[in-house]
Amino acid sequence: MAGVELRQLRYFVAVAEELNFGRAAARLLIAGPSLSQQIKALERDLGVRLFDRDRRSVSLTPAGADLLPHTRALLERADDLRGRARRLSGSQPVRLGYVNWLPADLTRRTAAVAQVHVDAWVAPSHTQAARVADGSLDLAVCWVRNEDLKRHGLRARLLGADRLYAVARNTDAGEPSTAPAAPTAPAVSVGDTDVLIDDDVTSWASWNAYGEELTRATGARAVRISDGAVTGPAFFDHVRRCRRPVLNSPKGQTTPLPSDLVRREVVAPKVYWTWSLVRRESEERAGVLGVVDALCDGVGADGLGIHAPDAWLPADDPHALPR
């Protein structure tokens, strides 16, 4: 079997369809003796006789008749593979936008599918979703609601999730914060936290929508600000002024805390923010769809915790369970 080539299989199909070596050779644009030699070589490699032939006629042997449909199917798969590779090699890079988070192994997971160009413009979720809709991007990692998908004609696949926590003054715990990636103070009920809502809807439309629903659903308190301090150093100043722990946004999840502040786990319920990979509903390019599958296949909501009984997501989150 090691010596079997696709061209020999094509020769076999041509002879089987013509049942005449001369006509098959003309169809394949090769010399008759060469075709006969290739068929003999194929029979030798397969270990079976494919044709009964004499000076007047050619017919399939039982083995040849049995192998013919399998050979056709194999050639069809080979043609499909060749076409897919041709589309990928000739396609434009897949343009991917994001807000502040991307999978660490993005390049490794997509390298065999398409060339991915990560867009340099880091923009808010609602902006990135709109850019996918207008064709400026092919894909974006962002937070969206079902209403956003419907308005823009987009589809979303779950890619990741952040469990949000609160930040408080260290007097709540009595110890300085030394490991921002782990809780350093007692947990706090989400109803006992503050959520910053910024007047700048150009930058914070998605966070504001999320925060406002969270406050309505859980009893958390909305605190109106106008200085863009949902994240960054000014966020810590708000935490110092607030008497209650302040919910940290997804943009601040990995930012080291100043020594006078501590991280507090949020419970009752646990609060999650999802990251979707969005594309246009009308998208048909193999490279784009391949990147979506490469990044999202195997991402399970259960493993991310968003469907746990004590988890909270906005009702209109595309990955929330029906209520």
Secondary structure, DSSP 8 states (H G I E B T S, - for coil): -TT--HHHHHHHHHHHHHS-HHHHHHHHTS-HHHHHHHHHHHHHHHTS--EEE-SS-EEE-HHHHHHHHHHHHHHHHHHHHHHHHHHHHHS--EEEEESS---TTHHHHHTTT--EEE-S----HHHHHHHHHHTS-SEEEE---HHHHHHHTEEEEEEEEEE--EEEEGGGTSS----TTS--EEEEEGGG-EEEEES-HHHHHHHHHHHHHHHHHH--EEEEESSSTTSSHHHHHHHHH-SS-EE--GGGTTS---TTEEEEEEESSEEEEEEEEEEETT---HHHHHHHHHHHTT--HHHHTTTSTTEE--TT-TTS---
